[in-house]
């Protein structure tokens, strides 16, 4: 499958940046979100681990799988039908991918198949977040929605990765960009507002502790464990 031209260019810039790309990245405002420091990240890795949707990234310790053969991808395949034997991977990362697939239930069952008994699956999905096509954008999830995909796997951790302030800032920037008709002006709005607003993101360090943060949460996460014992050697 041939990737869309805009995706190829996006990933090329990450691995083969021109001087103009390096300048743009140096001037890019910080992300309008801060990660939840209480999100667990220390579940064990094994000899074989799988990262789904990591195009354009270097993910040390993982087999990097994505739909298209672009820089950073080790295996190009559809995650609905993974080209691996069963019970292989000790840990699987699926970060901001499920909103882009046609059948999340089928994909999670396929991930469960290739996980080793006792292995861990980390799901991260957007809830209150703008529409984004890479290459398509089909849905949004709540933590309870993710739990419906767990099947026989055990839920070992859940929560919000990015909180209500991230939601407010991301939508404010996107809304401002809608008000201007030219691409250069939209880039300028993104640049100016990004730098002006990003300090507010630290409000989420406190707000994510609130029981009401889920009403406007930006991204949620779930850690699942495949029942059974054993680990890939």
C-alpha contacts under 8 A as a table, 3 or more apart, distances in Angstrom:
res1	aa1	res2	aa2	distance
1	X	67	X	7.97
1	X	68	X	6.72
2	X	68	X	6.96
3	X	7	X	6.61
3	X	8	X	6.58
3	X	68	X	5.81
3	X	69	X	7.97
4	X	7	X	5.45
4	X	8	X	6.56
4	X	135	X	7.41
5	X	8	X	5.15
5	X	9	X	6.31
6	X	9	X	5.19
6	X	10	X	6.17
7	X	10	X	4.99
7	X	11	X	6.26
7	X	134	X	7.46
8	X	11	X	5.36
8	X	12	X	6.05
8	X	70	X	6.71
9	X	12	X	5.00
9	X	13	X	6.26
10	X	13	X	5.46
10	X	14	X	6.92
10	X	56	X	7.89
11	X	14	X	5.24
11	X	15	X	6.72
11	X	55	X	7.06
11	X	56	X	4.62
11	X	70	X	7.05
11	X	71	X	6.46
12	X	15	X	5.40
12	X	16	X	5.51
12	X	17	X	7.07
12	X	56	X	7.42
12	X	71	X	6.87
13	X	16	X	5.33
13	X	17	X	4.60
13	X	18	X	7.32
13	X	21	X	6.51
14	X	17	X	6.03
14	X	56	X	6.25
14	X	57	X	7.72
15	X	56	X	7.06
15	X	71	X	6.95
17	X	20	X	7.66
17	X	21	X	5.24
17	X	22	X	6.03
18	X	21	X	5.05
18	X	22	X	6.29
19	X	22	X	5.07
19	X	23	X	6.18
20	X	23	X	5.08
20	X	24	X	6.12
21	X	24	X	5.05
21	X	25	X	6.11
22	X	25	X	5.12
22	X	26	X	6.10
23	X	26	X	5.07
23	X	27	X	6.32
24	X	27	X	5.23
24	X	28	X	6.00
25	X	28	X	5.00
28	X	191	X	6.79
29	X	191	X	6.23
29	X	194	X	5.27
29	X	195	X	5.17
29	X	198	X	7.74
30	X	194	X	6.92
30	X	195	X	7.04
30	X	198	X	6.47
31	X	34	X	7.62
31	X	194	X	7.54
31	X	198	X	6.82
32	X	166	X	5.79
32	X	169	X	6.07
32	X	170	X	6.46
32	X	194	X	6.86
32	X	197	X	7.18
32	X	198	X	4.84
32	X	199	X	7.97
32	X	200	X	7.93
32	X	201	X	5.81
33	X	162	X	6.35
33	X	163	X	7.70
33	X	165	X	7.36
33	X	166	X	4.63
33	X	169	X	7.95
33	X	198	X	7.46
33	X	201	X	5.26
33	X	202	X	7.85
34	X	162	X	6.22
34	X	166	X	7.42
34	X	201	X	6.09
34	X	202	X	6.66
34	X	204	X	7.17
34	X	205	X	7.82
35	X	161	X	5.48
35	X	162	X	5.43
36	X	39	X	5.68
36	X	160	X	6.88
36	X	161	X	4.93
36	X	162	X	6.04
36	X	163	X	7.90
36	X	205	X	7.03
36	X	208	X	7.40
39	X	159	X	7.16
39	X	160	X	7.68
39	X	161	X	6.64
40	X	43	X	7.57
40	X	157	X	7.58
43	X	120	X	7.21
44	X	90	X	7.66
44	X	91	X	7.27
45	X	48	X	7.71
45	X	49	X	6.67
45	X	90	X	6.05
45	X	91	X	5.77
46	X	49	X	6.22
46	X	89	X	7.10
46	X	90	X	4.96
46	X	91	X	6.83
46	X	231	X	6.85
46	X	232	X	5.85
46	X	233	X	6.86
47	X	89	X	7.79
47	X	90	X	7.41
47	X	232	X	6.04
47	X	233	X	5.73
48	X	61	X	7.71
48	X	62	X	6.83
48	X	63	X	7.42
48	X	88	X	6.70
48	X	89	X	4.99
48	X	90	X	6.21
48	X	91	X	7.64
48	X	232	X	6.90
49	X	61	X	6.75
49	X	62	X	4.78
49	X	63	X	6.14
49	X	89	X	4.85
49	X	90	X	5.62
49	X	91	X	4.95
49	X	92	X	5.85
50	X	62	X	5.07
50	X	63	X	4.84
50	X	64	X	6.26
50	X	65	X	7.31
50	X	89	X	6.41
50	X	91	X	6.41
50	X	92	X	4.69
50	X	93	X	6.32
51	X	54	X	6.30
51	X	59	X	7.48
51	X	62	X	5.75
51	X	63	X	5.92
51	X	64	X	4.87
51	X	65	X	6.06
51	X	92	X	5.78
51	X	93	X	4.76
51	X	94	X	6.37
52	X	64	X	6.21
52	X	65	X	4.95
52	X	66	X	5.98
52	X	79	X	7.57
52	X	92	X	7.47
52	X	93	X	6.09
52	X	94	X	5.16
52	X	95	X	7.31
52	X	97	X	7.51
53	X	64	X	7.35
53	X	65	X	5.97
53	X	66	X	4.72
53	X	67	X	7.48
53	X	94	X	6.83
53	X	95	X	7.10
53	X	96	X	7.91
53	X	97	X	6.20
54	X	57	X	5.53
54	X	58	X	7.66
54	X	59	X	7.39
54	X	64	X	5.86
54	X	65	X	6.46
54	X	66	X	6.25
54	X	72	X	7.28
54	X	73	X	6.88
55	X	64	X	7.54
55	X	65	X	7.47
55	X	66	X	5.91
55	X	68	X	7.74
55	X	70	X	6.46
55	X	71	X	6.63
55	X	72	X	5.57
55	X	73	X	5.48
56	X	70	X	6.97
56	X	71	X	5.43
56	X	72	X	4.99
56	X	73	X	7.21
57	X	71	X	7.71
57	X	72	X	5.27
57	X	73	X	7.81
58	X	72	X	5.65
59	X	62	X	5.86
59	X	63	X	7.82
59	X	64	X	6.78
63	X	74	X	6.18
63	X	75	X	7.42
64	X	72	X	7.22
64	X	73	X	5.26
64	X	74	X	5.10
64	X	75	X	6.38
65	X	73	X	5.72
65	X	74	X	5.97
65	X	75	X	4.80
65	X	76	X	5.78
65	X	77	X	6.76
66	X	69	X	7.29
66	X	73	X	6.27
66	X	75	X	6.67
66	X	76	X	5.22
66	X	77	X	6.08
66	X	78	X	7.24
66	X	79	X	7.65
67	X	76	X	5.23
67	X	77	X	5.06
67	X	78	X	5.44
67	X	79	X	7.52
68	X	73	X	7.72
68	X	76	X	5.29
68	X	77	X	7.19
69	X	73	X	6.02
69	X	74	X	7.89
69	X	75	X	7.27
69	X	76	X	5.19
70	X	73	X	5.89
73	X	76	X	6.67
77	X	81	X	7.61
77	X	82	X	6.75
77	X	83	X	7.25
78	X	81	X	5.74
78	X	82	X	6.55
79	X	82	X	5.24
79	X	107	X	6.01
79	X	110	X	7.56
79	X	111	X	7.94
80	X	103	X	7.59
80	X	106	X	6.16
80	X	107	X	4.52
80	X	110	X	6.41
81	X	107	X	7.45
81	X	110	X	6.56
82	X	110	X	6.70
82	X	111	X	7.62
82	X	114	X	7.92
84	X	88	X	7.56
84	X	114	X	6.62
85	X	88	X	6.40
85	X	114	X	6.19
86	X	113	X	5.33
86	X	114	X	4.14
86	X	115	X	6.72
86	X	116	X	7.51
87	X	113	X	6.33
87	X	114	X	4.64
87	X	115	X	4.59
87	X	116	X	3.85
87	X	117	X	6.61
88	X	114	X	5.40
88	X	115	X	5.55
88	X	116	X	5.28
88	X	232	X	6.57
89	X	92	X	6.83
89	X	114	X	6.15
89	X	115	X	4.67
89	X	116	X	5.37
89	X	119	X	6.99
89	X	232	X	6.83
90	X	115	X	6.01
90	X	116	X	5.37
90	X	117	X	7.87
90	X	118	X	7.42
90	X	119	X	4.39
90	X	120	X	6.34
90	X	231	X	6.25
90	X	232	X	6.14
91	X	115	X	7.15
91	X	119	X	5.50
91	X	120	X	4.75
91	X	121	X	5.85
91	X	122	X	7.85
92	X	111	X	7.73
92	X	115	X	7.51
92	X	120	X	6.33
92	X	121	X	4.80
92	X	122	X	6.23
93	X	121	X	6.12
93	X	122	X	5.00
93	X	123	X	6.61
94	X	97	X	6.06
94	X	98	X	7.60
94	X	121	X	7.52
94	X	122	X	5.97
94	X	123	X	5.05
94	X	124	X	6.44
95	X	98	X	7.98
95	X	122	X	7.46
95	X	123	X	5.86
95	X	124	X	4.67
95	X	125	X	6.65
96	X	99	X	6.79
96	X	123	X	7.69
96	X	124	X	5.36
96	X	125	X	4.71
96	X	126	X	6.68
97	X	100	X	5.50
97	X	101	X	6.99
97	X	124	X	7.75
97	X	125	X	7.00
98	X	101	X	5.47
98	X	104	X	5.83
98	X	125	X	6.65
99	X	104	X	7.95
99	X	125	X	6.82
99	X	126	X	7.54
99	X	137	X	5.82
99	X	138	X	5.53
99	X	139	X	4.96
99	X	140	X	5.94
99	X	141	X	7.73
100	X	133	X	7.55
100	X	134	X	6.95
100	X	135	X	7.32
100	X	136	X	5.45
100	X	137	X	4.68
100	X	138	X	5.68
100	X	139	X	7.42
101	X	104	X	6.12
101	X	136	X	7.69
101	X	137	X	7.68
101	X	138	X	7.02
102	X	138	X	7.11
103	X	106	X	5.51
103	X	107	X	6.37
104	X	107	X	5.02
104	X	108	X	6.11
104	X	149	X	7.63
105	X	108	X	5.33
105	X	109	X	6.27
105	X	149	X	5.78
106	X	109	X	5.17
106	X	110	X	6.25
107	X	110	X	5.06
107	X	111	X	6.26
108	X	111	X	4.92
108	X	112	X	6.10
108	X	149	X	6.77
108	X	150	X	7.67
109	X	112	X	4.98
109	X	113	X	6.25
109	X	151	X	7.88
110	X	113	X	5.03
110	X	114	X	6.65
111	X	114	X	5.40
111	X	115	X	6.31
112	X	115	X	5.18
112	X	226	X	7.08
115	X	119	X	5.86
115	X	120	X	7.58
115	X	226	X	7.20
116	X	119	X	5.12
116	X	226	X	7.34
116	X	230	X	7.10
116	X	231	X	6.25
116	X	232	X	6.65
117	X	226	X	5.48
117	X	227	X	5.84
117	X	228	X	4.67
117	X	229	X	5.16
117	X	230	X	5.62
117	X	231	X	6.77
118	X	225	X	6.03
118	X	226	X	5.08
118	X	227	X	5.59
118	X	228	X	5.23
118	X	229	X	4.86
118	X	230	X	5.88
118	X	231	X	6.63
119	X	225	X	5.67
119	X	226	X	5.47
119	X	231	X	7.02
120	X	223	X	6.81
120	X	224	X	5.57
120	X	225	X	4.54
120	X	226	X	6.38
121	X	223	X	5.70
121	X	224	X	5.01
121	X	225	X	6.33
121	X	226	X	7.93
122	X	221	X	7.21
122	X	222	X	5.91
122	X	223	X	4.67
122	X	224	X	6.48
123	X	146	X	7.97
123	X	221	X	5.51
123	X	222	X	5.17
123	X	223	X	6.41
124	X	161	X	7.88
124	X	219	X	6.75
124	X	220	X	5.75
124	X	221	X	4.37
124	X	222	X	6.60
125	X	140	X	7.20
125	X	141	X	6.30
125	X	219	X	5.50
125	X	220	X	5.65
125	X	221	X	6.52
126	X	129	X	5.90
126	X	140	X	5.90
126	X	141	X	6.33
126	X	218	X	5.84
126	X	219	X	4.16
126	X	220	X	6.32
127	X	140	X	5.17
127	X	141	X	5.29
127	X	142	X	6.05
127	X	216	X	7.96
127	X	217	X	6.36
127	X	218	X	5.34
127	X	219	X	5.50
127	X	220	X	6.91
128	X	140	X	7.70
128	X	167	X	6.07
128	X	216	X	6.24
128	X	217	X	6.08
128	X	218	X	4.77
128	X	219	X	7.21
129	X	167	X	6.44
129	X	170	X	7.43
129	X	171	X	7.49
129	X	218	X	5.95
129	X	219	X	7.76
130	X	170	X	7.65
130	X	171	X	6.89
130	X	174	X	7.82
131	X	137	X	6.65
132	X	136	X	7.34
132	X	137	X	5.91
133	X	136	X	4.20
133	X	137	X	4.92
134	X	137	X	6.90
141	X	144	X	7.93
141	X	145	X	5.52
141	X	146	X	6.46
141	X	220	X	7.88
142	X	145	X	4.95
142	X	146	X	6.39
142	X	220	X	6.82
143	X	146	X	5.10
143	X	147	X	6.32
143	X	158	X	7.05
143	X	159	X	7.14
143	X	220	X	6.24
143	X	221	X	6.92
143	X	222	X	7.03
144	X	147	X	5.00
144	X	148	X	6.57
145	X	148	X	5.34
145	X	149	X	7.19
146	X	149	X	5.38
146	X	150	X	6.93
146	X	222	X	7.15
147	X	150	X	5.10
147	X	151	X	7.99
147	X	155	X	7.57
147	X	222	X	7.82
148	X	151	X	6.95
150	X	153	X	5.34
150	X	154	X	7.24
150	X	155	X	7.46
150	X	224	X	7.11
152	X	226	X	7.43
152	X	227	X	7.38
153	X	224	X	5.92
153	X	225	X	5.46
153	X	226	X	4.77
153	X	227	X	6.00
154	X	224	X	5.38
154	X	225	X	5.02
154	X	226	X	6.41
154	X	227	X	6.75
155	X	158	X	7.52
155	X	222	X	7.19
155	X	223	X	6.04
155	X	224	X	4.64
155	X	225	X	6.48
156	X	222	X	7.80
156	X	223	X	5.59
156	X	224	X	5.70
156	X	225	X	6.68
157	X	222	X	5.80
157	X	223	X	5.00
157	X	224	X	7.29
158	X	220	X	7.64
158	X	221	X	5.60
158	X	222	X	4.43
158	X	223	X	6.28
159	X	220	X	5.74
159	X	221	X	5.52
159	X	222	X	6.78
160	X	163	X	6.44
160	X	208	X	7.28
160	X	214	X	7.53
160	X	217	X	6.59
160	X	218	X	7.52
160	X	219	X	5.90
160	X	220	X	4.14
160	X	221	X	5.88
161	X	218	X	7.53
161	X	219	X	5.37
161	X	220	X	5.29
161	X	221	X	6.22
162	X	166	X	6.30
162	X	204	X	7.59
162	X	208	X	7.86
162	X	217	X	6.51
162	X	218	X	5.17
162	X	219	X	5.15
162	X	220	X	7.08
163	X	166	X	5.52
163	X	167	X	6.65
163	X	204	X	5.72
163	X	207	X	7.16
163	X	208	X	5.75
163	X	213	X	6.50
163	X	214	X	7.77
163	X	216	X	6.92
163	X	217	X	4.54
163	X	218	X	5.15
163	X	219	X	7.05
164	X	167	X	4.98
164	X	168	X	6.30
164	X	204	X	6.84
164	X	207	X	7.31
164	X	208	X	7.61
164	X	213	X	6.07
164	X	214	X	7.78
164	X	215	X	7.79
164	X	216	X	4.73
164	X	217	X	4.86
164	X	218	X	6.16
165	X	168	X	5.03
165	X	169	X	6.12
165	X	200	X	7.27
165	X	201	X	5.83
165	X	203	X	6.65
165	X	204	X	5.80
165	X	207	X	7.96
166	X	169	X	5.22
166	X	170	X	5.97
166	X	201	X	6.11
166	X	204	X	7.52
166	X	217	X	7.99
166	X	218	X	6.23
167	X	170	X	5.36
167	X	171	X	6.16
167	X	216	X	6.61
167	X	217	X	6.71
167	X	218	X	5.16
168	X	171	X	5.42
168	X	172	X	6.01
169	X	172	X	5.02
169	X	173	X	6.21
169	X	197	X	6.98
169	X	198	X	7.76
169	X	201	X	7.75
170	X	173	X	5.38
170	X	174	X	6.25
171	X	174	X	5.02
171	X	175	X	5.84
172	X	175	X	5.10
172	X	176	X	6.18
173	X	176	X	5.20
173	X	177	X	6.35
173	X	189	X	7.40
173	X	190	X	6.21
173	X	193	X	6.40
173	X	194	X	7.22
174	X	177	X	5.12
174	X	178	X	6.45
174	X	190	X	7.86
175	X	178	X	5.14
175	X	179	X	6.85
176	X	179	X	5.39
176	X	180	X	7.36
176	X	186	X	7.95
176	X	189	X	6.77
177	X	180	X	5.78
177	X	185	X	7.78
177	X	186	X	4.85
177	X	187	X	7.86
177	X	189	X	6.08
177	X	190	X	6.95
178	X	181	X	7.38
178	X	186	X	7.67
180	X	185	X	6.28
180	X	186	X	6.23
181	X	185	X	7.36
181	X	186	X	7.61
182	X	185	X	5.32
182	X	186	X	6.33
183	X	186	X	5.02
183	X	187	X	6.24
184	X	187	X	5.11
184	X	188	X	6.23
185	X	188	X	4.90
185	X	189	X	6.10
186	X	189	X	5.01
186	X	190	X	6.16
187	X	190	X	5.09
187	X	191	X	6.18
188	X	191	X	5.04
188	X	192	X	6.06
189	X	192	X	5.29
189	X	193	X	5.83
189	X	194	X	7.91
190	X	193	X	5.53
190	X	194	X	5.60
191	X	194	X	5.19
191	X	195	X	6.35
192	X	195	X	5.48
192	X	196	X	6.20
193	X	196	X	4.93
193	X	197	X	5.74
194	X	197	X	5.50
194	X	198	X	5.83
195	X	198	X	5.78
196	X	199	X	7.40
197	X	200	X	5.78
197	X	201	X	7.66
198	X	201	X	5.53
199	X	202	X	6.22
200	X	203	X	5.77
201	X	204	X	5.94
202	X	205	X	5.57
202	X	206	X	7.91
203	X	206	X	5.79
203	X	207	X	6.23
204	X	207	X	4.56
204	X	208	X	5.44
205	X	208	X	6.00
205	X	209	X	7.49
206	X	209	X	5.69
206	X	210	X	7.42
207	X	210	X	5.33
207	X	213	X	6.35
208	X	211	X	7.86
208	X	213	X	5.60
209	X	213	X	7.35
210	X	213	X	5.41
211	X	214	X	6.97
212	X	215	X	5.81
213	X	216	X	5.88
213	X	217	X	5.78
214	X	217	X	4.78
217	X	220	X	7.12
